[in-house]
Amino acid sequence: MNEPLKFKLFSVYGQILHKKVLEEAWQHVKKNKGCGGIDKVSIKDFEKNSDVYLNKLLEELKNKEYKPSPVARKYIPKKNGELRPLGIPTIKDRIVQQAVVNKLQPFFETNVFHDNSCGFRPNKDVELAIKKVICRIEYEYFYVYDFDIKGYFDNIPHKKLMKVLNKYVSDGTILDMIWKWLKAGYMEDNQLHQSYSGTPQGGIISPILANIYLDQFDKYMAEYKKRFDRGDKRAVNVEYRKLSDKRIRLKRKLTKAKTEEEKQSLLESIRELDRVHKSIPCKDPMDENFRRLQYVRYADDFLIGIIGAKEDAQAVKQEIGAYIAEQLKLELSDEKTLVTKATDRAKFLGFEIRVTPQSNHTKKTKSGATARNYSGHVMLEVPTSAIQKKLLELGAMRIDVRNGTEIWQPTHRGKLVGRTDLSILDQYNSEIRGFCNYYAIANNRSKLHKFRCIMEYSFYKTLACKYRTTKRKIMEKYRVGKDIGVKFQDKHGNDRIRLLWKGSLAKDPYPLGKEADIIHKPKGILKKPSLGSRLKANRCEWCGKETSALVMHQVRTLKELDESQPWAAFMKKINRKTLVVCESCHTKIHGADCE
């Protein structure tokens, strides 16, 4: 956890003192849009004279005259009815922060950040975090902890954050600039307020600073896992073994049976024994000598799965809570930090996650024998509450109570009435598509039909309100075959039709993609490609080179492979005793110098 870095990051400030670097940062800021800060300079204003603004900013940076401005504070409503403060930096500050992030990000991604960390990182989005949950909490985990740090971005201690940054960055000018951003404060009601903790509100630099601070927690959890895990595998279930031995004895008696009545009696006993045999696991699920812990973090929200006794799970919660309070000077949210049994529903990143037992499934062991698999299968589900909150948040629905039963009623959206038909359609399409795509990996994806249906009828009612007509007449007017669409002309004057989005919500057999090294494949769906098809592909499975000169590298067992060799670790990873490689790679493998 405290391994020293091979090198630190030097001369970051000198790397941003170039016009091209600032122009690149400006394009990022422009793409993300947003309002102007306290200087009242908007994105459009900056764009009109971007060259002048950038030259002036570059000159300030070269002369070290640049000073961050306080952020403008606004409040936006939260789902619970409360208000959340939002900081709006100036365009100038956003550009400089983006330029610094562009230089810091590659270093921290390559040398610092732990694999367990997702969120605010390139190619480390929500979907990957969920994939890690599926992959790592696939087996029968008894307890699942969903931790959430209370007001994380607003409560990071400035001095402790700078102490962490000093471990990795040796550029004093950049460190001084980050310190000024932290202490810039905010403007509210024309008054300057100091900031004593937390990352800059709305600042582009804030996400990477937040990840840098929690990286020490990621490494702590990696070490904690090593201490917590115990045993190589579960002990054999004694009851399962007894039934197996009894079945063998009955089979032997069956071969020696002389009468038909005796044979039928033995067959009936064997069938009854098989029924009981299939209902219990082959391994002892409560083996005291076997413990496992898995950890996945997305920003300030992290999930921990535990195989172990209840006392072990309670100890984990206490020790982690103590580390966060004492070392990070942060506090866990009691409201959002929950513990559930794996078979119940745990909430993580808007999904409900539970483990369903599969006691009637068999699998082949490493020795080739057939054994009862008592592993669990992770189910991702769309919570009904999430659909309800989203519809209410958009104003597309109201809830009526009739005879004690809630009735969801689509409503028109008055804020959209003043727009063009095409603009209204685009608004609904983006909202429907965005919500459905987010939950596309859910096992109960069909549940999204209700969301889409209410949004569709809300669309009808919005247009009906705009034209002061009925919903039925709107449906007839905008009917395009079996779909609903809006006719318009493109910039070339051609007649076009844009349809209301109705993407497939059918259950996806590959809900999380097809990356064999990341996720678990549903059993019985995917078949491994044959050796013949792998040879016909004319591609080396190790280096990826396309060639017809291929050879097959084979080992007797995967168990005997030395994982210190990359090719051996790769064969274990894909669970294959054969590897189709080019002649060059084959020579390197046998020379034990493949890198």
MILONU-325335 format. One line per field, with one value per residue (C-alpha): residue number from 1; residue in one letter; y, z, x. Coordinates in steps of 0.2 Angstrom, whole numbers. Each point is the difference from the previous one (the first is absolute). Layout:
# residues N
fike: c(NUM/...) $
zanu: c(A/...) $
py: c(Y/...) $
pz: c(Z/...) $
px: c(X/...) $
END
This chain:
# residues 595
fike: c(1/2/3/4/5/6/7/8/9/10/11/12/13/14/15/16/17/18/19/20/21/22/23/24/25/26/27/28/29/30/31/32/33/34/35/36/37/38/39/40/41/42/43/44/45/46/47/48/49/50/51/52/53/54/55/56/57/58/59/60/61/62/63/64/65/66/67/68/69/70/71/72/73/74/75/76/77/78/79/80/81/82/83/84/85/86/87/88/89/90/91/92/93/94/95/96/97/98/99/100/101/102/103/104/105/106/107/108/109/110/111/112/113/114/115/116/117/118/119/120/121/122/123/124/125/126/127/128/129/130/131/132/133/134/135/136/137/138/139/140/141/142/143/144/145/146/147/148/149/150/151/152/153/154/155/156/157/158/159/160/161/162/163/164/165/166/167/168/169/170/171/172/173/174/175/176/177/178/179/180/181/182/183/184/185/186/187/188/189/190/191/192/193/194/195/196/197/198/199/200/201/202/203/204/205/206/207/208/209/210/211/212/213/214/215/216/217/218/219/220/221/222/223/224/225/226/227/228/229/230/231/232/233/234/235/236/237/238/239/240/241/242/243/244/245/246/247/248/249/250/251/252/253/254/255/256/257/258/259/260/261/262/263/264/265/266/267/268/269/270/271/272/273/274/275/276/277/278/279/280/281/282/283/284/285/286/287/288/289/290/291/292/293/294/295/296/297/298/299/300/301/302/303/304/305/306/307/308/309/310/311/312/313/314/315/316/317/318/319/320/321/322/323/324/325/326/327/328/329/330/331/332/333/334/335/336/337/338/339/340/341/342/343/344/345/346/347/348/349/350/351/352/353/354/355/356/357/358/359/360/361/362/363/364/365/366/367/368/369/370/371/372/373/374/375/376/377/378/379/380/381/382/383/384/385/386/387/388/389/390/391/392/393/394/395/396/397/398/399/400/401/402/403/404/405/406/407/408/409/410/411/412/413/414/415/416/417/418/419/420/421/422/423/424/425/426/427/428/429/430/431/432/433/434/435/436/437/438/439/440/441/442/443/444/445/446/447/448/449/450/451/452/453/454/455/456/457/458/459/460/461/462/463/464/465/466/467/468/469/470/471/472/473/474/475/476/477/478/479/480/481/482/483/484/485/486/487/488/489/490/491/492/493/494/495/496/497/498/499/500/501/502/503/504/505/506/507/508/509/510/511/512/513/514/515/516/517/518/519/520/521/522/523/524/525/526/527/528/529/530/531/532/533/534/535/536/537/538/539/540/541/542/543/544/545/546/547/548/549/550/551/552/553/554/555/556/557/558/559/560/561/562/563/564/565/566/567/568/569/570/571/572/573/574/575/576/577/578/579/580/581/582/583/584/585/586/587/588/589/590/591/592/593/594/595) $
zanu: c(M/N/E/P/L/K/F/K/L/F/S/V/Y/G/Q/I/L/H/K/K/V/L/E/E/A/W/Q/H/V/K/K/N/K/G/C/G/G/I/D/K/V/S/I/K/D/F/E/K/N/S/D/V/Y/L/N/K/L/L/E/E/L/K/N/K/E/Y/K/P/S/P/V/A/R/K/Y/I/P/K/K/N/G/E/L/R/P/L/G/I/P/T/I/K/D/R/I/V/Q/Q/A/V/V/N/K/L/Q/P/F/F/E/T/N/V/F/H/D/N/S/C/G/F/R/P/N/K/D/V/E/L/A/I/K/K/V/I/C/R/I/E/Y/E/Y/F/Y/V/Y/D/F/D/I/K/G/Y/F/D/N/I/P/H/K/K/L/M/K/V/L/N/K/Y/V/S/D/G/T/I/L/D/M/I/W/K/W/L/K/A/G/Y/M/E/D/N/Q/L/H/Q/S/Y/S/G/T/P/Q/G/G/I/I/S/P/I/L/A/N/I/Y/L/D/Q/F/D/K/Y/M/A/E/Y/K/K/R/F/D/R/G/D/K/R/A/V/N/V/E/Y/R/K/L/S/D/K/R/I/R/L/K/R/K/L/T/K/A/K/T/E/E/E/K/Q/S/L/L/E/S/I/R/E/L/D/R/V/H/K/S/I/P/C/K/D/P/M/D/E/N/F/R/R/L/Q/Y/V/R/Y/A/D/D/F/L/I/G/I/I/G/A/K/E/D/A/Q/A/V/K/Q/E/I/G/A/Y/I/A/E/Q/L/K/L/E/L/S/D/E/K/T/L/V/T/K/A/T/D/R/A/K/F/L/G/F/E/I/R/V/T/P/Q/S/N/H/T/K/K/T/K/S/G/A/T/A/R/N/Y/S/G/H/V/M/L/E/V/P/T/S/A/I/Q/K/K/L/L/E/L/G/A/M/R/I/D/V/R/N/G/T/E/I/W/Q/P/T/H/R/G/K/L/V/G/R/T/D/L/S/I/L/D/Q/Y/N/S/E/I/R/G/F/C/N/Y/Y/A/I/A/N/N/R/S/K/L/H/K/F/R/C/I/M/E/Y/S/F/Y/K/T/L/A/C/K/Y/R/T/T/K/R/K/I/M/E/K/Y/R/V/G/K/D/I/G/V/K/F/Q/D/K/H/G/N/D/R/I/R/L/L/W/K/G/S/L/A/K/D/P/Y/P/L/G/K/E/A/D/I/I/H/K/P/K/G/I/L/K/K/P/S/L/G/S/R/L/K/A/N/R/C/E/W/C/G/K/E/T/S/A/L/V/M/H/Q/V/R/T/L/K/E/L/D/E/S/Q/P/W/A/A/F/M/K/K/I/N/R/K/T/L/V/V/C/E/S/C/H/T/K/I/H/G/A/D/C/E) $
py: c(0/12/-5/14/7/-3/18/15/13/15/16/-1/19/1/-12/11/16/-3/7/-17/-7/14/-2/-18/3/14/-13/-12/15/5/-17/-2/17/8/17/14/4/16/9/-2/-7/-14/-13/10/16/-10/-8/16/6/-16/4/16/-8/-15/11/11/-16/-7/17/-1/-18/4/15/-10/14/-12/0/-12/9/-5/-11/6/-10/-5/-13/-14/-11/-18/-15/1/18/8/12/-5/14/1/10/8/4/13/-6/5/-10/-15/1/0/-14/-10/3/-6/-16/-4/-1/-8/-14/-11/0/-5/-13/-8/0/4/-5/-17/-11/-1/19/5/17/16/-11/-4/-16/-2/4/-7/-15/-6/2/-11/-13/-1/-3/-14/-8/2/-4/-14/-13/-2/15/1/18/16/17/16/14/18/14/15/16/-7/14/13/-7/-5/8/12/-3/-19/1/10/-12/-14/10/4/-19/0/18/10/15/14/12/-13/-4/18/3/-15/7/17/-9/-9/16/11/0/4/15/0/15/11/-5/-10/-16/-10/-19/-10/-17/-9/1/15/-1/-3/0/-11/-4/-7/-17/-5/8/-10/-16/4/2/-17/-9/-3/-8/-11/-6/-2/-12/-10/-3/-3/-13/-10/0/-5/-14/-17/-17/-6/-9/-5/-16/-15/0/-16/-3/1/-12/-12/0/-3/-15/-7/2/-10/-14/0/-1/-15/-9/4/-9/-16/1/-17/4/14/5/3/10/11/3/5/11/9/3/6/13/6/1/11/11/4/0/14/11/2/8/-11/12/6/18/4/-6/10/-2/9/19/12/18/10/19/12/19/12/18/1/-15/-17/-18/-14/-18/-12/-19/-3/0/14/5/2/11/11/1/6/13/7/-1/9/13/3/2/13/10/0/-1/9/12/-4/-7/-14/4/-10/2/-7/-13/-16/-18/-14/-18/-5/-8/16/16/12/17/5/14/0/-19/-13/-14/-17/-18/-14/-18/-13/-16/-11/4/-11/4/-9/1/3/-19/-3/-7/7/9/10/18/10/17/15/10/19/8/18/8/17/6/6/15/5/0/10/13/3/2/12/10/2/6/-14/-8/3/-13/-2/-11/-10/-12/0/-4/11/4/7/13/8/19/14/10/18/5/-8/7/15/-10/-6/-18/-6/7/-8/-17/2/4/-16/-11/5/-3/-16/-7/6/-8/-16/-1/2/-15/-10/-12/-4/-18/7/12/-3/10/16/-2/9/14/2/-2/14/11/-4/6/15/5/-2/11/13/2/0/14/10/-1/-1/-16/-18/-13/-12/14/2/-19/0/16/-7/-18/-7/-18/-9/14/18/14/18/6/13/7/-2/14/-5/1/-18/-7/-11/-9/-3/-14/-1/-12/-18/-9/-19/-3/-19/-10/0/-17/10/14/6/-3/-14/4/-17/7/12/-8/-16/-8/-7/-19/-10/15/2/-14/0/1/-16/-3/-1/17/8/-6/6/17/3/10/-2/-1/8/14/2/-1/-6/-14/-17/-8/-5/-13/-7/2/-13/-4/-15/9/18/-3/-3/17/14/16/10/-3/12/-14/-12/12/4/-19/-1/15/-7/-17/-9/-13/5/16/3/11/6/-8/15/0/-19/2/13/-11/-14/12/6/18/6/17) $
pz: c(0/3/-14/-6/-18/-13/-4/4/-12/-4/-10/-3/0/-15/-10/1/-6/-18/-11/-7/17/5/-16/3/17/-6/-13/15/10/-15/-3/18/-2/17/6/3/17/11/-15/-10/-15/-8/-12/-15/6/2/-17/-9/6/4/-7/10/16/-2/-4/15/11/-7/4/18/2/-7/12/14/2/-1/15/1/3/13/-7/-2/11/-5/7/-9/7/6/-2/19/-2/8/-10/-5/-2/-18/-3/-17/-4/-13/-18/3/16/-9/-14/11/11/-16/-6/17/0/-17/6/17/-6/-10/14/13/-11/-4/16/15/-2/6/-11/13/-4/-12/-4/-7/-9/-19/-4/18/0/9/-12/5/18/-2/-10/14/13/-12/-2/18/10/-11/13/16/10/16/3/-11/7/-10/7/-4/7/7/-10/-7/-13/13/15/-7/12/-10/9/0/-19/-3/10/-11/-16/6/-1/-19/-6/2/-10/14/-12/-4/18/4/-13/6/17/-6/-9/16/10/-13/9/-8/-3/6/2/-6/15/0/11/5/-4/14/-7/-16/-18/-11/-3/-18/-4/-13/11/14/-7/-1/17/7/-8/6/18/0/-9/17/6/-16/5/18/-6/-11/15/11/-12/1/19/0/-13/7/-8/-18/-1/10/9/-7/7/11/-3/-19/1/10/-13/-14/9/4/-19/-5/12/-7/-18/5/7/-15/-11/11/2/-5/0/-10/17/8/-15/0/18/-2/-15/10/15/-12/-8/17/5/-16/5/17/-7/-12/13/10/-5/-2/10/17/-1/18/0/14/-9/-16/-1/-14/-3/-16/-2/-14/1/-11/6/18/-1/2/2/11/-2/15/1/19/16/6/13/-14/-10/15/3/-18/2/16/-6/-17/9/13/-15/-9/16/7/-16/-13/12/-8/6/-7/-4/11/-11/-16/9/0/3/-8/-2/-18/-3/4/-11/3/-9/-10/-13/-3/-2/12/1/8/-1/-5/4/-13/9/-14/-11/-3/-6/-4/13/-5/1/-12/13/0/16/6/-2/14/-6/-2/-15/1/-5/-5/1/-4/16/-1/11/-13/-14/11/5/-17/-7/14/-2/-18/4/-12/13/15/13/4/14/-3/14/8/-17/-9/-18/-11/-12/-14/-1/-12/3/0/-2/-17/-8/-7/-10/-18/-2/-6/16/11/-8/1/19/3/-11/10/17/-5/-9/14/14/-9/-6/18/6/-16/10/12/0/2/-14/-6/15/-10/-11/14/0/-19/-1/12/-9/-16/6/9/-17/-8/14/-2/-18/4/12/-12/-14/12/-7/6/3/-13/-14/4/-2/-16/-7/4/-5/-12/-3/16/8/5/-8/-4/-18/-4/-13/2/-5/-18/-1/-1/9/15/14/18/10/18/7/2/2/5/19/-2/11/-6/1/2/11/4/-16/-6/8/6/12/9/2/4/-15/3/0/-15/-12/-6/-7/-1/-18/-6/-3/-19/0/10/-12/-15/7/-5/15/15/16/10/-11/-12/-15/-16/-8/-7/8/16/13/15/17/12/19/10/14/4/18/-4/-9/7/1/0/-18/-10/-12/14/9/-16/-2/17/-2/-16/8/-15/-1/-18/-7/-19/-3/-14/-1/8/15/1/1/13/11/0/3/15/-5/-6/6) $
px: c(0/14/11/11/-2/13/-1/-10/-8/11/-2/-19/-1/12/-11/-15/9/-4/-14/-5/-2/-12/-9/-3/-6/-12/-7/-4/-8/-10/-7/-6/-9/-6/-3/12/8/1/8/-16/10/-10/5/-6/8/17/-2/-2/17/8/17/1/-6/12/15/-3/-2/16/9/-7/6/18/2/-8/-14/-14/-12/-15/-17/-13/-14/-18/-11/-17/-13/-8/-14/4/-12/-4/-6/16/11/18/13/8/16/3/18/5/4/18/2/-8/12/15/-7/-3/18/7/-12/6/18/-4/-12/11/13/-12/-9/17/9/-12/-19/-5/-10/-15/-3/-13/-9/8/13/2/-9/-5/-18/-16/-1/18/-4/-15/10/12/-14/-7/18/5/-16/-5/1/-10/5/-9/0/1/4/-4/10/-2/11/-10/2/17/4/-4/10/17/13/10/17/-2/-4/16/10/-6/4/17/4/-3/3/16/-5/-2/-8/-14/-2/-2/-12/-11/1/-7/-14/-4/0/-9/-16/-17/-11/-18/-11/15/10/16/0/15/2/8/-2/-5/5/-5/-19/-3/19/7/14/-11/-4/19/4/-14/7/18/-6/-10/14/8/-16/0/17/-5/-14/12/11/-16/-6/17/-2/-18/0/3/1/3/-17/-15/0/-10/-18/-1/-18/3/14/-10/-14/13/7/-17/-5/16/-5/-18/7/11/-15/-10/13/-2/-19/-8/-18/-10/-8/17/6/-15/1/19/-4/-14/13/13/-13/-5/18/4/-14/7/18/-5/-7/16/17/16/10/-3/-8/4/18/8/17/-5/-3/-1/-2/-3/0/-5/-1/-8/4/-5/-12/7/-6/8/-5/4/1/2/-9/-11/13/12/-12/-2/18/3/-13/8/18/-4/-11/15/12/-11/-3/18/11/-10/-10/-16/-17/-11/-18/-11/-14/9/12/-10/3/-10/0/6/-16/-9/1/15/-1/15/1/-19/-1/-7/13/-4/7/-11/5/2/1/-6/14/15/18/16/14/18/2/-14/-13/-17/-5/-15/3/-8/6/-12/-4/0/-16/-1/-17/-8/-8/-18/4/13/-13/-12/13/6/-18/-4/16/-4/-17/-7/-11/-11/-6/-18/-6/-16/-7/18/8/13/-5/14/-8/10/-1/5/16/-4/18/1/-16/9/12/-1/-7/17/8/-13/3/19/-2/-11/11/16/-8/-8/16/11/-9/-3/18/6/-10/3/11/-14/-7/-18/2/-18/-5/5/-15/-10/12/-1/-18/-4/13/-8/-18/8/7/-18/-7/13/-4/-18/2/10/-13/-15/-7/-2/13/-9/1/19/2/-9/9/18/-3/13/-4/1/11/-2/11/2/3/13/11/19/13/-1/-19/-3/-16/5/-8/6/-8/-3/13/-6/17/-1/-3/1/11/18/9/16/-5/17/9/11/17/6/13/-12/-17/-8/-9/-18/2/-6/0/18/10/19/6/8/18/-3/-9/14/13/-10/-1/18/4/12/-10/15/7/-15/11/-10/10/-4/16/-8/5/-9/8/-7/2/-6/-9/-3/5/18/2/11/-10/15/1/-12/-5/-4/-10/-10/-3/-7/-10/-9/-1/8/14/4/6/1/15/12/17/8/-10/2/18/-1/-11/12/14/-9/3/-17/-5) $
END
